Amino acid sequence: MDILSVLGLIVGFGAIIGGQYLEGGHLDTIMNAVAMLIVLGGTIGAVMLQTPLHTFLRALRITKWVFFPPKFSAAETLDAILSWNQIARKEGLMRLEAVAMDEKDLFRQKGLQLIADGAEPELIREIMEADLDIQESNDIASAKVYEAMGGYSPTIGIIGAVMGLIHVMGNLADPSSLGAGIAVAFVATIYGVALANLLFLPISSKLKSLIDHRSRIQMMLIDGLISVADGDNPRNIESRLQAYLN
């Protein structure tokens, strides 16, 4: 679990709620189910309208990465590459087909299979980089779903506030209720701005960061696979890939 993401969520929302309490306010004054329904429903609806179905579903699936990020280790990748290189030098490139079958990661599996099939290094690079570009593009588009939510929710919050004020103006005959009514109307604005800046936009940025990190590791993997296919010396491979560890 990513402790920093959990702490960020607690600190962010805790500061808002704590500030409300320290100013003498009550929690129930910023709790309004109707306002939350307007902001969340309107935001999600707008994003669903602009996003293809497969991108929207992919965004939902990778949301867990914020708290449970996939593990992509440069050091582990280097060790795997050196191990494959040793097998290839001792037993031949064909032996990597059996190694590929044991790999759970489909990207690694494809690269090893290409080497075992005797593909030229440049063809391997071309195929693997094309896969990487498509995968990265799809996941970045999914991360931008939350970026779009962060753009829509403040505006939807203002719409909710205006709707609340319209309701208040319809009850001008009861001046005693105006103050409380106006306060409730602006709760929707708070929800819209808070959700955008404390949840949606940070989630989008975190996902983009994780996707970028994964892409760097996969570029390292491609360079390593090319070196294995070329039969490079293990020391040369390690020296070439050392930059990724830094």
DOLOBA-34798 format. One record per residue (C-alpha): residue number from 1; residue in one letter; y, z, x. Coordinates in Angstrom, 2 decimals, m for minus. Layout:
N
+-----+------+---------+---------+---------+
! seq ! type !      py !      pz !      px !
+-----+------+---------+---------+---------+
! NUM !    a !       Y !       Z !       X !
...
+-----+------+---------+---------+---------+
END
This chain:
246
+-----+------+---------+---------+---------+
! seq ! type !      py !      pz !      px !
+-----+------+---------+---------+---------+
!   1 !    m !    0.00 !    0.00 !    0.00 !
!   2 !    d !    3.54 !   m0.79 !    1.15 !
!   3 !    i !    5.14 !    2.65 !    1.17 !
!   4 !    l !    8.61 !    1.21 !    1.82 !
!   5 !    s !    8.51 !   m0.76 !   m1.45 !
!   6 !    v !    7.46 !    2.34 !   m3.40 !
!   7 !    l !   10.18 !    4.46 !   m1.76 !
!   8 !    g !   12.77 !    1.74 !   m2.41 !
!   9 !    l !   11.91 !    1.69 !   m6.09 !
!  10 !    i !   12.07 !    5.49 !   m6.35 !
!  11 !    v !   15.29 !    5.82 !   m4.35 !
!  12 !    g !   17.05 !    2.96 !   m6.18 !
!  13 !    f !   16.34 !    4.06 !   m9.73 !
!  14 !    g !   16.46 !    7.74 !   m8.74 !
!  15 !    a !   20.01 !    7.33 !   m7.45 !
!  16 !    i !   21.15 !    5.81 !  m10.74 !
!  17 !    i !   19.50 !    8.48 !  m12.88 !
!  18 !    g !   20.55 !   11.26 !  m10.49 !
!  19 !    g !   24.15 !   10.05 !  m10.49 !
!  20 !    q !   24.14 !   10.05 !  m14.28 !
!  21 !    y !   22.90 !   13.64 !  m14.29 !
!  22 !    l !   25.39 !   14.83 !  m11.66 !
!  23 !    e !   28.27 !   13.38 !  m13.65 !
!  24 !    g !   27.24 !   15.54 !  m16.56 !
!  25 !    g !   25.61 !   12.79 !  m18.55 !
!  26 !    h !   22.31 !   13.00 !  m20.34 !
!  27 !    l !   19.30 !   10.77 !  m19.78 !
!  28 !    d !   19.06 !    9.88 !  m23.45 !
!  29 !    t !   22.50 !    8.21 !  m23.30 !
!  30 !    i !   21.12 !    5.45 !  m21.08 !
!  31 !    m !   17.79 !    5.14 !  m22.88 !
!  32 !    n !   17.87 !    2.47 !  m25.54 !
!  33 !    a !   14.78 !    0.51 !  m26.54 !
!  34 !    v !   16.74 !   m2.20 !  m28.36 !
!  35 !    a !   18.93 !   m2.88 !  m25.33 !
!  36 !    m !   15.85 !   m3.08 !  m23.10 !
!  37 !    l !   14.19 !   m5.46 !  m25.55 !
!  38 !    i !   17.23 !   m7.75 !  m25.55 !
!  39 !    v !   17.56 !   m7.82 !  m21.75 !
!  40 !    l !   13.87 !   m8.14 !  m20.84 !
!  41 !    g !   13.00 !  m10.46 !  m23.70 !
!  42 !    g !   15.99 !  m12.73 !  m23.14 !
!  43 !    t !   15.46 !  m12.82 !  m19.36 !
!  44 !    i !   11.74 !  m13.57 !  m19.53 !
!  45 !    g !   12.30 !  m16.15 !  m22.27 !
!  46 !    a !   14.93 !  m18.00 !  m20.20 !
!  47 !    v !   12.69 !  m18.03 !  m17.13 !
!  48 !    m !    9.70 !  m19.24 !  m19.14 !
!  49 !    l !   11.83 !  m22.10 !  m20.43 !
!  50 !    q !   12.79 !  m23.29 !  m16.94 !
!  51 !    t !    9.48 !  m22.68 !  m15.13 !
!  52 !    p !    6.25 !  m24.73 !  m15.19 !
!  53 !    l !    3.28 !  m22.75 !  m16.49 !
!  54 !    h !    1.28 !  m22.78 !  m13.24 !
!  55 !    t !    4.32 !  m21.53 !  m11.28 !
!  56 !    f !    4.99 !  m18.74 !  m13.78 !
!  57 !    l !    1.35 !  m17.59 !  m13.71 !
!  58 !    r !    1.30 !  m17.75 !   m9.90 !
!  59 !    a !    4.43 !  m15.58 !   m9.82 !
!  60 !    l !    2.66 !  m12.95 !  m11.93 !
!  61 !    r !   m0.39 !  m13.04 !   m9.65 !
!  62 !    i !    1.52 !  m12.57 !   m6.39 !
!  63 !    t !    3.74 !   m9.77 !   m7.71 !
!  64 !    k !    1.17 !   m7.26 !   m6.44 !
!  65 !    w !    1.99 !   m8.39 !   m2.88 !
!  66 !    v !    5.19 !   m6.32 !   m3.10 !
!  67 !    f !    3.13 !   m3.11 !   m3.13 !
!  68 !    f !   m0.18 !   m4.41 !   m1.75 !
!  69 !    p !    0.77 !   m7.12 !    0.75 !
!  70 !    p !   m1.98 !   m9.41 !    2.05 !
!  71 !    k !   m2.96 !   m8.62 !    5.63 !
!  72 !    f !   m2.05 !  m11.35 !    8.10 !
!  73 !    s !   m2.33 !  m10.08 !   11.65 !
!  74 !    a !   m1.31 !  m12.18 !   14.65 !
!  75 !    a !   m3.46 !  m10.05 !   16.97 !
!  76 !    e !   m6.54 !  m10.42 !   14.75 !
!  77 !    t !   m5.94 !  m14.16 !   14.44 !
!  78 !    l !   m5.72 !  m14.52 !   18.23 !
!  79 !    d !   m8.98 !  m12.61 !   18.66 !
!  80 !    a !  m10.67 !  m14.89 !   16.10 !
!  81 !    i !   m9.38 !  m18.03 !   17.83 !
!  82 !    l !  m10.62 !  m16.84 !   21.24 !
!  83 !    s !  m13.99 !  m16.01 !   19.69 !
!  84 !    w !  m14.29 !  m19.49 !   18.15 !
!  85 !    n !  m13.28 !  m21.05 !   21.44 !
!  86 !    q !  m16.00 !  m19.14 !   23.26 !
!  87 !    i !  m18.62 !  m20.26 !   20.73 !
!  88 !    a !  m17.44 !  m23.88 !   20.96 !
!  89 !    r !  m17.52 !  m23.91 !   24.78 !
!  90 !    k !  m20.96 !  m22.33 !   24.98 !
!  91 !    e !  m22.78 !  m23.81 !   21.97 !
!  92 !    g !  m20.72 !  m26.88 !   21.07 !
!  93 !    l !  m18.24 !  m27.68 !   18.31 !
!  94 !    m !  m21.02 !  m28.23 !   15.75 !
!  95 !    r !  m21.83 !  m24.51 !   15.92 !
!  96 !    l !  m18.47 !  m23.80 !   14.25 !
!  97 !    e !  m19.83 !  m25.17 !   10.97 !
!  98 !    a !  m21.94 !  m22.03 !   10.56 !
!  99 !    v !  m18.91 !  m19.91 !   11.48 !
! 100 !    a !  m16.86 !  m21.73 !    8.85 !
! 101 !    m !  m19.41 !  m20.91 !    6.14 !
! 102 !    d !  m18.99 !  m17.19 !    6.89 !
! 103 !    e !  m15.20 !  m17.32 !    6.65 !
! 104 !    k !  m13.69 !  m15.91 !    3.46 !
! 105 !    d !  m10.25 !  m17.38 !    4.13 !
! 106 !    l !  m10.24 !  m20.98 !    2.81 !
! 107 !    f !   m7.53 !  m22.10 !    5.23 !
! 108 !    r !   m9.54 !  m20.96 !    8.24 !
! 109 !    q !  m12.71 !  m22.37 !    6.73 !
! 110 !    k !  m11.18 !  m25.82 !    6.31 !
! 111 !    g !   m9.87 !  m25.88 !    9.87 !
! 112 !    l !  m13.18 !  m24.89 !   11.39 !
! 113 !    q !  m15.04 !  m27.42 !    9.25 !
! 114 !    l !  m12.73 !  m30.18 !   10.45 !
! 115 !    i !  m13.46 !  m29.26 !   14.06 !
! 116 !    a !  m17.21 !  m29.15 !   13.40 !
! 117 !    d !  m16.99 !  m32.59 !   11.74 !
! 118 !    g !  m15.51 !  m34.01 !   14.92 !
! 119 !    a !  m12.04 !  m34.78 !   13.58 !
! 120 !    e !   m9.39 !  m35.71 !   16.14 !
! 121 !    p !   m6.94 !  m32.91 !   17.03 !
! 122 !    e !   m3.95 !  m34.82 !   15.66 !
! 123 !    l !   m5.76 !  m35.45 !   12.37 !
! 124 !    i !   m6.64 !  m31.75 !   12.14 !
! 125 !    r !   m2.99 !  m30.82 !   12.67 !
! 126 !    e !   m1.84 !  m33.38 !   10.08 !
! 127 !    i !   m4.27 !  m32.15 !    7.41 !
! 128 !    m !   m3.72 !  m28.45 !    8.05 !
! 129 !    e !    0.09 !  m28.71 !    8.16 !
! 130 !    a !    0.06 !  m30.67 !    4.90 !
! 131 !    d !   m2.00 !  m27.90 !    3.27 !
! 132 !    l !    0.35 !  m25.28 !    4.70 !
! 133 !    d !    3.47 !  m27.08 !    3.43 !
! 134 !    i !    2.05 !  m27.42 !   m0.09 !
! 135 !    q !    0.88 !  m23.79 !   m0.20 !
! 136 !    e !    4.19 !  m22.49 !    1.11 !
! 137 !    s !    6.20 !  m24.65 !   m1.29 !
! 138 !    n !    4.17 !  m23.47 !   m4.31 !
! 139 !    d !    4.49 !  m19.80 !   m3.38 !
! 140 !    i !    8.22 !  m20.02 !   m2.63 !
! 141 !    a !    8.69 !  m21.61 !   m6.08 !
! 142 !    s !    6.78 !  m18.66 !   m7.56 !
! 143 !    a !    8.96 !  m16.14 !   m5.70 !
! 144 !    k !   12.04 !  m17.90 !   m7.09 !
! 145 !    v !   10.88 !  m16.98 !  m10.60 !
! 146 !    y !   12.07 !  m13.44 !   m9.86 !
! 147 !    e !   15.23 !  m14.79 !   m8.27 !
! 148 !    a !   15.93 !  m16.60 !  m11.55 !
! 149 !    m !   15.29 !  m13.38 !  m13.47 !
! 150 !    g !   17.87 !  m11.69 !  m11.26 !
! 151 !    g !   20.35 !  m14.40 !  m12.18 !
! 152 !    y !   19.76 !  m14.31 !  m15.92 !
! 153 !    s !   19.42 !  m10.57 !  m16.63 !
! 154 !    p !   23.09 !   m9.55 !  m16.02 !
! 155 !    t !   24.25 !  m12.32 !  m18.37 !
! 156 !    i !   21.69 !  m11.34 !  m21.00 !
! 157 !    g !   22.92 !   m7.76 !  m20.58 !
! 158 !    i !   26.46 !   m8.87 !  m21.42 !
! 159 !    i !   25.13 !  m10.67 !  m24.50 !
! 160 !    g !   23.44 !   m7.41 !  m25.54 !
! 161 !    a !   26.68 !   m5.50 !  m25.01 !
! 162 !    v !   28.65 !   m7.98 !  m27.11 !
! 163 !    m !   26.05 !   m7.77 !  m29.86 !
! 164 !    g !   26.38 !   m3.99 !  m29.78 !
! 165 !    l !   30.17 !   m4.19 !  m29.99 !
! 166 !    i !   29.90 !   m6.54 !  m32.97 !
! 167 !    h !   27.78 !   m3.89 !  m34.67 !
! 168 !    v !   30.36 !   m1.22 !  m33.79 !
! 169 !    m !   33.24 !   m3.31 !  m35.14 !
! 170 !    g !   31.36 !   m3.61 !  m38.40 !
! 171 !    n !   31.50 !    0.17 !  m38.77 !
! 172 !    l !   35.21 !    0.77 !  m38.16 !
! 173 !    a !   35.34 !    2.76 !  m41.39 !
! 174 !    d !   33.61 !    5.60 !  m39.52 !
! 175 !    p !   35.84 !    6.33 !  m36.47 !
! 176 !    s !   33.69 !    9.28 !  m35.41 !
! 177 !    s !   30.82 !    6.95 !  m34.52 !
! 178 !    l !   32.86 !    4.46 !  m32.48 !
! 179 !    g !   32.62 !    6.27 !  m29.13 !
! 180 !    a !   28.87 !    6.69 !  m29.23 !
! 181 !    g !   28.41 !    3.15 !  m30.54 !
! 182 !    i !   30.46 !    1.60 !  m27.73 !
! 183 !    a !   28.56 !    3.66 !  m25.14 !
! 184 !    v !   25.23 !    2.41 !  m26.45 !
! 185 !    a !   26.53 !   m1.17 !  m26.47 !
! 186 !    f !   27.23 !   m1.06 !  m22.73 !
! 187 !    v !   23.75 !    0.26 !  m21.95 !
! 188 !    a !   22.50 !   m3.33 !  m22.18 !
! 189 !    t !   24.92 !   m4.31 !  m19.40 !
! 190 !    i !   23.59 !   m1.48 !  m17.24 !
! 191 !    y !   20.02 !   m2.63 !  m17.83 !
! 192 !    g !   20.86 !   m6.24 !  m16.98 !
! 193 !    v !   22.66 !   m5.46 !  m13.72 !
! 194 !    a !   20.24 !   m2.70 !  m12.64 !
! 195 !    l !   17.12 !   m4.77 !  m13.25 !
! 196 !    a !   18.62 !   m7.71 !  m11.35 !
! 197 !    n !   19.73 !   m5.75 !   m8.29 !
! 198 !    l !   17.10 !   m3.03 !   m8.12 !
! 199 !    l !   14.02 !   m4.98 !   m9.19 !
! 200 !    f !   14.09 !   m8.75 !   m9.67 !
! 201 !    l !   16.13 !   m9.87 !   m6.65 !
! 202 !    p !   14.44 !   m7.42 !   m4.22 !
! 203 !    i !   10.99 !   m8.55 !   m5.43 !
! 204 !    s !   11.96 !  m12.18 !   m4.84 !
! 205 !    s !   13.22 !  m11.45 !   m1.32 !
! 206 !    k !   10.15 !   m9.39 !   m0.44 !
! 207 !    l !    7.79 !  m12.13 !   m1.62 !
! 208 !    k !    9.69 !  m14.76 !    0.38 !
! 209 !    s !    9.46 !  m12.57 !    3.48 !
! 210 !    l !    5.70 !  m12.14 !    3.06 !
! 211 !    i !    5.21 !  m15.86 !    2.47 !
! 212 !    d !    7.21 !  m16.66 !    5.61 !
! 213 !    h !    5.12 !  m14.20 !    7.64 !
! 214 !    r !    1.90 !  m15.73 !    6.36 !
! 215 !    s !    3.15 !  m19.22 !    7.23 !
! 216 !    r !    3.89 !  m18.16 !   10.81 !
! 217 !    i !    0.37 !  m16.78 !   11.17 !
! 218 !    q !   m1.08 !  m19.98 !    9.74 !
! 219 !    m !    0.98 !  m22.07 !   12.17 !
! 220 !    m !   m0.49 !  m19.92 !   14.93 !
! 221 !    l !   m3.93 !  m20.61 !   13.51 !
! 222 !    i !   m3.30 !  m24.38 !   13.49 !
! 223 !    d !   m2.17 !  m24.32 !   17.13 !
! 224 !    g !   m5.24 !  m22.27 !   18.01 !
! 225 !    l !   m7.62 !  m24.62 !   16.18 !
! 226 !    i !   m6.14 !  m27.60 !   18.02 !
! 227 !    s !   m6.71 !  m25.79 !   21.32 !
! 228 !    v !  m10.32 !  m25.07 !   20.35 !
! 229 !    a !  m10.85 !  m28.73 !   19.41 !
! 230 !    d !   m9.40 !  m29.78 !   22.78 !
! 231 !    g !  m11.68 !  m27.34 !   24.62 !
! 232 !    d !   m8.81 !  m25.49 !   26.29 !
! 233 !    n !   m9.33 !  m22.60 !   28.68 !
! 234 !    p !   m9.17 !  m19.19 !   26.93 !
! 235 !    r !   m6.34 !  m18.04 !   29.21 !
! 236 !    n !   m4.29 !  m21.10 !   28.34 !
! 237 !    i !   m4.87 !  m20.49 !   24.63 !
! 238 !    e !   m3.83 !  m16.86 !   24.91 !
! 239 !    s !   m0.70 !  m17.77 !   26.89 !
! 240 !    r !    0.25 !  m20.48 !   24.41 !
! 241 !    l !   m0.16 !  m18.21 !   21.38 !
! 242 !    q !    1.38 !  m15.10 !   22.95 !
! 243 !    a !    4.78 !  m15.91 !   21.43 !
! 244 !    y !    3.39 !  m15.39 !   17.92 !
! 245 !    l !    2.45 !  m11.82 !   18.82 !
! 246 !    n !    6.05 !  m11.06 !   19.70 !
+-----+------+---------+---------+---------+
END
